[in-house]
Amino acid sequence: MEPELREHIDALLPAPVKTAAPVEGGSIAEGWRVEVESGEIFFVKHYEDAPDGLVQAEARGLEWLGEADTLTTARVAAVCDSAPLLILDWIETGKPTADFAEDLGAGLARLHAFGAPCFGLSEDNFIGKLPQANAACERWPDFYAYRRIEPMVRRARDAGSLPPGLAREASQMFSRFDALCGPEEEPARLHGDLWNGNVMTGRDGQAVLIDPSVYGGHREIDLAMMRLFGGFSERTFDAYANQHPLSEEAADRVLFYQFYPLLVHITLFGGGYVDQFAQALRAYR
């Protein structure tokens, strides 16, 4: 840890830094386990080339999820835009309880049911380091088409990651989104980036949510993201459906609601995600 960065951290914490150990695993930020002289322990994230507002957006996203008082979220201790730094209470991990999967599913259902004021959010934020536009739409199909898919198709195409023909094919689907998006629902309170790496197990054996990209949207978005990379028990999905039943056709929309995270990964990484997106897209021809 550089001395200048350590000075920033010292100024934000309740006592001087005693020890700082690197934490592996972050793809867009450096992380440290920091213990201060008073004995408190924190997780410090440093974004070397963060877009303006990223750390504030992540902090507000955690607090927004926490308002629902359903699943535990990482607690924000301090934020510094100039460094930029996000400091969270350290999450001491434990062994999942026997009912971890069911509690996660039921808790997520309650989080979604807590709701959101609109399809969107009062401010734009980020998914990873990519900007995420959240200007509200009255209708979910419009939001999904023009705040999620269209901007990311354009960004991936302009970056040379998405072939122009595939970009056109995606854009031509927008007129069908009314039918493809499923039954009308009230806006759900979404985590927005719910892969298994963003669900930790706390000391009490219960789930702790981290690294959100929040907004109000269709709840099947979070569920589709959970299935994209795996790592969640079917018991989690069963418990979710018992708490907050899904329509009979929900399984037919999983690939459709994976369009957005696949486009995000195409923009960031390219490679095999292009073929995966093409296959998902063509499932709805």
C-alpha positions as a printed NumPy array, in Angstrom:
array([[  0.   ,   0.   ,   0.   ],
       [  1.414,   3.366,  -1.051],
       [  2.078,   5.885,   1.766],
       [ -0.22 ,   8.498,   0.177],
       [ -3.077,   6.009,  -0.037],
       [ -2.481,   4.958,   3.554],
       [ -2.797,   8.605,   4.62 ],
       [ -6.18 ,   8.81 ,   2.896],
       [ -7.314,   5.644,   4.669],
       [ -6.044,   6.828,   8.073],
       [ -8.091,  10.008,   7.69 ],
       [-11.286,   8.039,   7.049],
       [-11.025,   5.445,   9.805],
       [-11.678,   5.818,  13.543],
       [ -8.047,   5.007,  14.44 ],
       [ -4.683,   4.71 ,  12.639],
       [ -4.02 ,   1.673,  10.476],
       [ -2.253,  -1.123,  12.362],
       [ -2.061,  -3.76 ,   9.61 ],
       [ -3.101,  -3.924,   5.962],
       [ -3.163,  -7.258,   4.126],
       [ -4.06 ,  -7.546,   0.397],
       [ -7.273,  -9.404,  -0.438],
       [ -7.405, -11.271,  -3.743],
       [-10.402, -11.53 ,  -6.018],
       [-11.396,  -8.057,  -7.153],
       [-11.408,  -7.506, -10.924],
       [-11.796,  -3.709, -10.963],
       [-10.399,  -2.666,  -7.579],
       [ -7.567,  -3.444,  -5.178],
       [ -8.68 ,  -4.687,  -1.78 ],
       [ -7.172,  -4.848,   1.701],
       [ -8.131,  -6.24 ,   5.068],
       [ -7.291,  -3.337,   7.356],
       [ -7.116,  -3.535,  11.128],
       [ -6.852,  -0.26 ,  13.036],
       [ -5.226,   0.403,  16.401],
       [ -8.598,   0.244,  18.175],
       [ -9.048,  -3.351,  16.991],
       [-11.787,  -2.728,  14.409],
       [-11.396,  -4.419,  11.03 ],
       [-12.433,  -3.028,   7.642],
       [-12.391,  -3.97 ,   3.983],
       [-10.838,  -1.195,   1.91 ],
       [-11.447,  -1.027,  -1.85 ],
       [ -9.306,   1.258,  -3.98 ],
       [-10.363,   1.987,  -7.562],
       [ -7.27 ,   3.282,  -9.331],
       [ -9.013,   4.512, -12.495],
       [-12.615,   4.77 , -11.335],
       [-15.116,   6.869, -13.274],
       [-16.381,   9.867, -11.322],
       [-19.075,   8.858,  -8.868],
       [-18.448,   5.111,  -8.881],
       [-17.664,   4.678,  -5.185],
       [-20.566,   6.895,  -4.128],
       [-22.906,   4.93 ,  -6.397],
       [-21.772,   1.61 ,  -4.913],
       [-22.193,   2.924,  -1.371],
       [-25.667,   4.282,  -2.08 ],
       [-26.604,   1.004,  -3.768],
       [-25.737,  -0.984,  -0.664],
       [-27.732,   1.409,   1.489],
       [-30.694,   1.24 ,  -0.926],
       [-30.775,  -2.546,  -0.664],
       [-30.415,  -2.3  ,   3.095],
       [-33.576,  -0.181,   3.342],
       [-35.6  ,  -3.314,   2.619],
       [-34.236,  -5.   ,   5.773],
       [-34.431,  -8.444,   4.189],
       [-31.018,  -9.854,   3.259],
       [-27.913,  -8.499,   4.978],
       [-25.79 ,  -6.111,   2.932],
       [-22.193,  -5.027,   3.46 ],
       [-22.155,  -1.965,   5.753],
       [-20.511,   1.182,   4.413],
       [-18.023,   2.741,   6.854],
       [-16.591,   5.545,   4.698],
       [-16.321,   6.838,   1.138],
       [-13.679,   9.027,  -0.479],
       [-14.148,  10.251,  -4.048],
       [-10.702,  11.795,  -4.449],
       [ -8.672,   8.616,  -3.742],
       [-11.157,   6.924,  -4.702],
       [-11.928,   4.586,  -1.795],
       [-14.848,   2.597,  -0.475],
       [-14.463,   1.292,   3.078],
       [-16.787,  -1.41 ,   4.392],
       [-17.016,  -3.237,   7.68 ],
       [-15.01 ,  -6.442,   7.362],
       [-17.22 ,  -9.472,   6.729],
       [-15.96 , -12.424,   8.744],
       [-16.991, -15.442,   6.732],
       [-18.501, -18.569,   8.194],
       [-20.002, -21.896,   7.229],
       [-23.432, -21.686,   5.548],
       [-26.317, -22.794,   7.727],
       [-28.313, -25.874,   6.761],
       [-31.068, -23.537,   5.492],
       [-28.74 , -21.091,   3.719],
       [-30.143, -21.783,   0.247],
       [-33.776, -21.496,   1.34 ],
       [-33.129, -18.368,   3.411],
       [-31.364, -16.725,   0.476],
       [-34.233, -17.476,  -1.902],
       [-36.935, -16.307,   0.499],
       [-34.913, -13.217,   1.446],
       [-34.373, -12.28 ,  -2.189],
       [-38.107, -12.657,  -2.825],
       [-38.832, -10.257,   0.043],
       [-36.219,  -7.816,  -1.255],
       [-37.852,  -7.8  ,  -4.687],
       [-41.322,  -7.49 ,  -3.178],
       [-40.209,  -4.48 ,  -1.111],
       [-40.279,  -2.731,  -4.449],
       [-38.853,   0.4  ,  -6.01 ],
       [-40.414,   3.759,  -6.883],
       [-40.028,   3.27 , -10.641],
       [-38.428,   1.304, -13.432],
       [-35.052,   2.953, -13.049],
       [-33.395,   4.953, -10.317],
       [-33.065,   8.582,  -9.28 ],
       [-29.473,   8.606, -10.554],
       [-27.267,   6.773, -13.008],
       [-24.735,   4.298, -11.644],
       [-22.389,   1.579, -12.878],
       [-22.131,  -2.123, -13.57 ],
       [-18.474,  -2.888, -13.021],
       [-16.846,   0.258, -14.393],
       [-19.373,   0.626, -17.202],
       [-21.932,   3.452, -16.962],
       [-25.501,   2.315, -16.341],
       [-28.289,   4.72 , -17.37 ],
       [-31.27 ,   4.706, -15.019],
       [-33.598,   7.467, -16.236],
       [-37.065,   6.189, -15.382],
       [-39.498,   4.722, -17.921],
       [-43.183,   4.171, -17.262],
       [-43.075,   0.735, -18.867],
       [-40.616,  -2.066, -18.17 ],
       [-40.224,  -3.166, -21.831],
       [-39.112,   0.368, -22.738],
       [-36.637,   0.477, -19.869],
       [-35.16 ,  -2.905, -20.702],
       [-34.863,  -2.033, -24.404],
       [-33.61 ,   1.566, -24.224],
       [-31.838,   1.84 , -20.863],
       [-30.234,  -1.593, -20.828],
       [-29.942,  -3.423, -24.142],
       [-29.625,  -0.559, -26.656],
       [-26.844,   1.355, -24.824],
       [-24.833,  -1.793, -24.196],
       [-25.272,  -3.055, -27.77 ],
       [-23.993,   0.311, -29.006],
       [-21.066,   0.335, -26.584],
       [-20.04 ,  -3.242, -27.43 ],
       [-20.371,  -2.6  , -31.183],
       [-18.386,   0.651, -31.045],
       [-15.667,  -1.066, -29.011],
       [-15.371,  -3.697, -31.756],
       [-16.445,  -6.462, -29.364],
       [-19.868,  -7.152, -30.916],
       [-20.151,  -7.843, -34.67 ],
       [-22.332,  -5.224, -36.431],
       [-24.673,  -7.88 , -37.801],
       [-25.359,  -9.236, -34.336],
       [-25.878,  -5.697, -33.062],
       [-28.503,  -5.096, -35.776],
       [-30.193,  -8.379, -34.952],
       [-30.481,  -7.352, -31.299],
       [-31.84 ,  -3.895, -32.142],
       [-34.48 ,  -5.351, -34.443],
       [-35.955,  -7.237, -31.485],
       [-37.005,  -4.094, -29.597],
       [-40.419,  -4.016, -31.283],
       [-41.095,  -7.454, -29.762],
       [-40.111,  -6.607, -26.194],
       [-43.715,  -6.002, -25.114],
       [-44.421,  -9.675, -25.766],
       [-41.055, -11.027, -24.62 ],
       [-40.819,  -9.236, -21.262],
       [-43.634, -11.214, -19.678],
       [-46.615, -10.15 , -17.568],
       [-46.689,  -6.631, -16.17 ],
       [-45.321,  -6.349, -12.637],
       [-44.531,  -3.545, -10.235],
       [-40.844,  -2.525, -10.128],
       [-38.76 ,  -4.847,  -7.956],
       [-35.794,  -3.692,  -5.883],
       [-32.926,  -5.306,  -7.8  ],
       [-29.355,  -6.067,  -6.809],
       [-28.519,  -5.779, -10.5  ],
       [-25.327,  -7.878, -10.605],
       [-26.31 , -10.989,  -8.702],
       [-23.751, -13.62 ,  -9.641],
       [-22.53 , -15.98 ,  -6.936],
       [-19.345, -13.965,  -6.31 ],
       [-21.496, -11.121,  -4.993],
       [-23.108, -13.265,  -2.289],
       [-20.893, -13.944,   0.718],
       [-21.562, -16.078,   3.78 ],
       [-21.295, -14.136,   7.027],
       [-20.111, -15.367,  10.4  ],
       [-23.709, -16.285,  11.278],
       [-23.929, -18.543,   8.228],
       [-26.355, -16.247,   6.405],
       [-26.005, -14.499,   3.03 ],
       [-24.424, -11.049,   2.735],
       [-24.875,  -9.08 ,  -0.506],
       [-21.973,  -7.072,  -1.924],
       [-21.113,  -5.089,  -5.094],
       [-24.604,  -4.132,  -6.329],
       [-25.632,  -2.272,  -9.486],
       [-29.089,  -1.352,  -8.241],
       [-32.267,  -0.087,  -9.91 ],
       [-35.969,  -0.805, -10.039],
       [-36.786,  -3.421, -12.637],
       [-38.282,  -6.801, -13.42 ],
       [-37.37 ,  -9.345, -10.745],
       [-36.554, -12.036, -13.284],
       [-33.401, -10.06 , -14.17 ],
       [-31.732, -11.001, -10.87 ],
       [-32.885, -14.601, -11.166],
       [-31.554, -14.908, -14.724],
       [-28.197, -13.499, -13.667],
       [-28.022, -16.064, -10.874],
       [-28.419, -18.848, -13.447],
       [-25.926, -17.416, -15.943],
       [-22.771, -18.473, -14.11 ],
       [-24.286, -20.975, -11.691],
       [-23.298, -21.496,  -8.089],
       [-26.813, -21.287,  -6.601],
       [-28.775, -24.261,  -5.353],
       [-32.091, -25.152,  -6.928],
       [-33.402, -24.965,  -3.365],
       [-32.785, -21.207,  -3.537],
       [-34.976, -20.845,  -6.612],
       [-37.658, -23.107,  -5.127],
       [-37.749, -21.071,  -1.917],
       [-37.988, -17.88 ,  -3.97 ],
       [-40.946, -19.204,  -5.944],
       [-42.688, -20.38 ,  -2.779],
       [-42.358, -16.917,  -1.277],
       [-43.063, -14.917,  -4.455],
       [-44.492, -17.16 ,  -7.214],
       [-43.401, -16.634, -10.805],
       [-45.556, -16.907, -13.909],
       [-45.631, -20.249, -15.683],
       [-43.585, -18.897, -18.605],
       [-40.755, -17.466, -16.476],
       [-38.386, -20.302, -17.415],
       [-38.821, -19.35 , -21.074],
       [-37.482, -15.847, -20.353],
       [-34.224, -16.781, -18.614],
       [-32.088, -16.385, -21.749],
       [-33.935, -13.192, -22.655],
       [-33.058, -11.643, -19.305],
       [-29.46 , -12.781, -19.691],
       [-29.028, -10.487, -22.707],
       [-27.866,  -7.605, -20.527],
       [-25.185,  -9.335, -18.431],
       [-23.917, -11.093, -21.543],
       [-23.568,  -7.741, -23.32 ],
       [-21.743,  -6.346, -20.303],
       [-19.288,  -9.238, -20.442],
       [-18.889,  -8.876, -24.216],
       [-18.022,  -5.207, -23.73 ],
       [-15.512,  -5.962, -20.988],
       [-14.039,  -9.269, -22.155],
       [-15.306, -10.224, -25.656],
       [-14.356, -13.8  , -26.466],
       [-16.819, -16.635, -25.995],
       [-19.512, -14.372, -24.612],
       [-20.271, -13.263, -28.189],
       [-21.281, -16.799, -29.203],
       [-23.258, -17.213, -25.99 ],
       [-25.147, -13.982, -26.67 ],
       [-25.822, -14.996, -30.272],
       [-27.299, -18.3  , -29.108],
       [-29.476, -16.554, -26.515],
       [-30.654, -14.006, -29.064],
       [-31.587, -16.62 , -31.638],
       [-33.624, -18.576, -29.115],
       [-36.271, -15.851, -29.6  ],
       [-36.412, -15.71 , -33.371]])
